[in-house]
């Protein structure tokens, strides 16, 4: 399935879910997103699509970026923050197939009963084809340590480098990650 088909299918499913909701239903909290309502969640989804189309990805994922998306869709008179009857929109035509490949290598370095230590190296290479700018190389490399303390507790941390395109220019950033996974049940 190509990007345009995924977008169209997802957009139709979201509109089917929220299109008939009233103001009270849109104001319900979303359990998986503490502090967010159904309206906030849909506004954010619509905002990500609009920002991608417009090339407004600088600061993507930051609280300010998300707050702007919610504010731009706040005044909808109790209606969902998307145009329910609207056609799929120009985003579908601007999504292109962007070739990419990922290689991931894992080494189980140490193991004792239900405890283990794994090292993981992941690399990705591809092309990002932004409308109006043509294809630009994108890449990522990530090195991680994964500690399984027991069958209910894991710790994961790592460092990486991401190179991506923004408005026709190659930009990059270094990043660190840290995750604590607790399994219940």
N, C-alpha and C positions, 0 to 999 in steps of 0.2 A: 504494500500500500504506500502510495507516495504522500508527501507532506500535505498537499492540497486536500487529498481524500481524508487524511487523519483530522485536519482542521475542520472540514465540513461535517464529518461524522460527530466529532466532539461538540461542535457548536450546536448542532441539531439536538443532541442529547441534553445539553445544558438548557437550551430553550424549552425543550419538552418538560424538563423538571421544574423550571422556575416561571415559565410563561404565564401560568394561571394563578400564581401565588398572590395573595393580598398583602396589605401593609403589615398585618400582625404576623403572618407567616414569614415574611421577609425579615422581620425584626427578631426572629428566633435565634438563640445562640447556636453556634456550631461547636459540638463537643470536641472535635479534633483540633480546633483553633480557638483556644481560650481568649475571650475578649472580642471575638469576631461574630458578626451576625451572618445570616444567609446572604443578605444584601451586600455586605462588605466583601464576602467571598466571591460573589458573582462580579461585583465591580472590579475586583482585583484581576480576575480572569479576563474580563473585557479589556481592562487597562493594559495588561501584558500584551495582548494581541494588537491593540492600537499602537502601543509604544514600539513594538517590533516592526510594524508596518511603517511607522514614521521614522524609524531609526533612532528612537530616543531610549537607548539602552545604557547610556552612561549613568553610573550609580545604580544600575539594576540590582534589585533585591534589597536595597537599603531602606530604612524606615521612611526617609524623606521621599523616595521614589514611590513607595507604596502609598504613603499619605496623599501624594498628589493624585494618584490614580483614583483613590476613594473620593477625594474632594471634587474631582472633575465629574463624577457620576452621582453626586449626593442629591441634586435637585431633580428628582424624577417623579414627584407627586405620587409616591406610593407604588410606583411601577418598578419592575425589575430594572437594574442598571444596564440593560441591553435593549436594543430595539427588537421586540419580539417578532414582528412580521418582516423584518429586514431580510434581504437576500444575503447569501454568504459574504458578500462584500469584496473589496479589491484585494484583501490579504491573500485570498486563495490564489489569485493570479500571480502574486509576487513571491509565493513560496516556490522555490526551485529545488530540484534534487541536488543535494550537496554531498558529493562522495566523501566518505570518512571511513577510517579503520581504527580499531582498537586492539591492542595486544596487552594481555595481563599475565604476569608470571607470579606464582606464589611458591614460597619455600617454607615447608614445615621445619623450623629450626630446632625446636625442642618439644617433647611430648612426654607427659607422665600422667597416667590415668585420664581424668577428664580435664586436665590442664595442658595448655600448649601455647607456643609462641610461633607466630607465622610472620614472615616478611613478604610484602607484596609490592611489585613494581608494575605500574600501569602507564602505558603510553597511547596517545591518540594523535592521529594526523588526519587532516581533511581540508576541504575547501568550503568557505562560506561565501555564498553568492548573494550579496546585498543589492537590492534594486537600485539601479543608477550608478553602481560602483564596480560591478563585475566581481569575479571570483578572487578571493584573497585567502591565503593559507592560514589555517588555524591548527594549533597543536597544544597538547597538554602532557605533562609528565608528573606522576605522583608516586612517591615512595612512602609506604606505611608499615607500621608495626601493629599486629593484632594479637592481643593477649586474651585467651579464654581462661579465666580464673577458675571457673567451674561451669557446670551446665546452665547456670542462671546468670552469670556475670561476665561481661567482656569489656575490654578497654581497647580503643583503636585511636591511633594518632599518626600524623604524617605531615609531610611538606611537599609542595609542588610548585610548578610554574605553568601558567596558562598564557598563551598568545592567541589573540583573537582580533577580528576586524571591527572597527567602528568608524562609520562615515568614510570608508575607503582607506583608512590608515591602520597599520598594524599597531596594536597596543598590547601590553602584557602586564601581568601581575604575579607576584609570588604569594603563596598562601600557606597557612598552617591549618590543620584540622585536629579536633579532639572529640571523641565520642565515648560515652559510657552507656553500655547496653545492659539493661536489667530485664530479665525474662520472668514473668509471673505465671504461676499456675503449675 
